Amino acid sequence: MNEDAKKTALRMIPYGLFVLTAEGKDGSVAAATINWATQASFTPPLVALGVKTDSGAHAIIKETEKFALNVLGKGQQSMAFNFFKSHEREGDSIGGEPFEKSPAGVPLLLNTIAWVECKLVDTVERGDHSIFVGEVTEAGVRTNPEGRADDATLWLKDLGERVFYGG
């Protein structure tokens, strides 16, 4: 396989940016910027996301079988960069970002534009990321978008010409 062609072709897949959150049974909280996420079904509402197998979020989701996707909006580049690294919980905040609990007890970042709470319904473990399939059990919109909803989402390309993921 031509490695350059593979890398370029896979980078042509557009990605929105999200902060994945989960809380362990011990009260630890994981928050990580991810971009490999998509809706996978209307009925029931399912999302599929790729999560790095050696991440704290991966371990907590396997343990608790629940998580949330917090949707980043245009102009939230600093939050995306913030959660490229791991942070420790500080009361009801992580990485300086306050959160509240979802109906199922999952951390929801207060400063994102929307969120979906999910229960884990399937896992595919291959390579350096697992594919988690979550059934959406609750959702919220903090900022109603003007125009198309997907135009309000922060995209990977919004982080700059030198920021890539994939390939």
Buried (B, 14 or more C-beta within 10 A) or exposed (E): EEEEEEEEEEBEEEBBBBBBBBBBEEEBBBBBBBBBBEEBEEEEBBBBBBBBBEBBBBBBBBEBBBBBBBBBBEEBBEBBEBBEEEBEBEEEBBBEBBBEEBEBEBBBBBBBBBBBBBBBEEBEEEEEBBBBBBBBBBBBEBEEBEEEEEEBBBBBEBBEEEEBBBB
